[in-house]
Amino acid sequence: MSNTGNQLVSNIFKALSHPARLQIIKQLVDGSLCVCEILPRVEIEQSNASQHLSVLKSQGILSSRKEGAMVFYEIKRPEVLEIIQLAEHMIVTELEETKSLVERSF
């Protein structure tokens, strides 16, 4: 992959690197939500939420649509859920291996 391609991949991982963004994505697993529904679920300020939503949208992870005064967001690329699940699996596997090593040392 070219340097440009590597940079694009890096940008996606940067977009996923903030806990609030992961929380937002996980809230959207079952479908689109209005910003007014997302805010209380992720417990962040509206200005911060808007910035996080903007980052996720700019990287093509989320899409939005406006209905009257309300803006709804949804996951545009479901592959992002696989990336998150793989990372979570790596963490669980690492924890299990560490636990096993600790138990064997006693």
Backbone hydrogen bonds, N-H to C=O, Kabsch-Sander energy under -0.5 kcal/mol:
donor,donor_aa,acceptor,acceptor_aa,energy
6,N,2,S,-2.6
7,Q,3,N,-2.2
8,L,4,T,-2.1
9,V,5,G,-2.2
10,S,6,N,-2.5
11,N,7,Q,-2.2
12,I,8,L,-1.5
13,F,9,V,-2.0
14,K,10,S,-2.5
15,A,11,N,-2.2
16,L,12,I,-1.6
17,S,14,K,-1.1
21,R,18,H,-0.6
22,L,18,H,-1.9
23,Q,19,P,-2.2
24,I,20,A,-2.3
25,I,21,R,-2.4
26,K,22,L,-2.4
27,Q,23,Q,-1.7
28,L,24,I,-1.0
28,L,25,I,-0.9
29,V,26,K,-0.9
31,G,28,L,-1.3
33,L,73,Y,-2.1
35,V,71,V,-2.1
37,E,34,C,-1.7
38,I,34,C,-1.8
39,L,35,V,-2.5
41,R,37,E,-0.6
41,R,38,I,-0.7
42,V,38,I,-1.5
42,V,39,L,-0.5
43,E,39,L,-1.4
44,I,39,L,-0.7
49,A,45,E,-2.9
50,S,46,Q,-2.7
51,Q,47,S,-1.7
52,H,48,N,-2.5
53,L,49,A,-3.0
54,S,50,S,-2.1
55,V,51,Q,-2.2
56,L,52,H,-2.4
57,K,53,L,-2.4
58,S,54,S,-2.8
59,Q,55,V,-1.4
60,G,57,K,-1.7
61,I,56,L,-2.2
62,L,56,L,-1.2
63,S,74,E,-2.5
65,R,72,F,-2.1
67,E,70,M,-3.1
70,M,67,E,-2.0
72,F,65,R,-3.1
73,Y,33,L,-2.9
74,E,63,S,-2.2
76,K,61,I,-2.4
77,R,61,I,-1.4
80,V,77,R,-2.2
81,L,78,P,-1.5
82,E,78,P,-0.8
83,I,79,E,-1.8
84,I,80,V,-2.2
85,Q,81,L,-2.6
86,L,82,E,-2.6
87,A,83,I,-2.2
88,E,84,I,-2.6
89,H,85,Q,-2.4
90,M,86,L,-2.4
91,I,87,A,-2.0
92,V,88,E,-2.4
93,T,89,H,-2.7
94,E,90,M,-2.3
95,L,91,I,-2.5
96,E,92,V,-2.5
97,E,93,T,-2.3
98,T,94,E,-2.5
99,K,95,L,-2.8
100,S,96,E,-2.3
101,L,97,E,-2.3
102,V,98,T,-2.4
103,E,99,K,-2.5
104,R,100,S,-2.1
105,S,101,L,-1.2
106,F,102,V,-0.5
106,F,103,E,-0.9
